[in-house]
Amino acid sequence: MASDSLTDRAKQATKIASQPEDYKVCEGCESIVARRVVFCPNCHGYRFNEQAQAVIDQAILLGGRERTSVVSDDLAH
């Protein structure tokens, strides 16, 4: 199970916000994914916002709260 503490999420958000060109935001579920993906691993969406400011804004939002989405790891248990 992935670690989802607020501290870990904040650290990940800081990393993403410092390198927004490596990420994009899924327009289906608003997850942040690596720029190289074609389909969102969470919702299987294929439309993304690749603007750096959108990635930074979403990283700040998601990094400041507990995870609320269901990911594939949740379903494997």
C-alpha positions in Angstrom: 0.0 0.0 0.0 1.3 3.4 -0.9 2.1 5.9 1.8 -0.5 8.6 1.8 0.5 10.8 4.8 0.1 14.5 4.4 3.8 14.9 4.8 4.5 12.5 2.0 1.9 14.1 -0.2 3.3 17.5 0.4 6.8 16.3 -0.5 5.5 14.8 -3.7 3.6 18.0 -4.5 6.8 20.1 -4.0 8.7 17.8 -6.4 5.9 18.0 -9.0 5.6 21.8 -8.7 9.3 22.2 -9.1 9.3 20.2 -12.4 5.8 20.8 -13.9 7.2 20.2 -17.4 7.4 16.5 -16.5 3.7 16.1 -15.6 0.2 16.8 -16.8 -3.2 16.9 -15.2 -5.9 14.4 -16.2 -9.1 16.3 -17.2 -11.2 13.3 -16.3 -10.2 12.8 -12.6 -7.8 15.6 -12.0 -4.9 13.3 -11.1 -1.4 14.4 -11.9 0.4 11.9 -14.1 3.8 11.7 -15.9 3.9 13.6 -19.2 4.7 10.3 -21.0 1.5 8.5 -20.2 -1.2 8.2 -22.9 -4.1 7.1 -20.7 -4.7 8.0 -17.1 -4.0 5.0 -14.9 -6.8 6.0 -12.5 -9.7 6.8 -14.8 -8.4 5.7 -18.2 -9.0 9.2 -19.5 -7.0 10.5 -22.4 -7.4 14.3 -22.2 -4.8 16.2 -20.2 -3.9 19.8 -19.3 -0.2 20.1 -19.9 0.1 23.8 -18.9 2.8 24.2 -16.2 0.6 26.5 -14.1 -2.2 24.0 -14.1 0.2 21.3 -12.9 1.6 23.5 -10.1 -1.9 24.6 -9.0 -3.1 21.0 -8.9 0.0 19.8 -7.1 -0.6 22.4 -4.4 -4.2 21.5 -4.1 -3.6 17.7 -3.9 -0.5 18.0 -1.7 -2.5 19.8 1.0 -5.2 17.2 1.6 -5.7 13.5 2.2 -6.1 11.3 -0.8 -9.8 10.8 -1.7 -9.6 8.9 -5.0 -9.6 5.1 -5.5 -6.5 3.8 -7.3 -5.7 0.4 -8.7 -3.7 -0.6 -5.6 -6.9 -0.2 -3.5 -8.7 -2.7 -5.7 -6.0 -5.4 -5.6 -6.4 -6.0 -1.8 
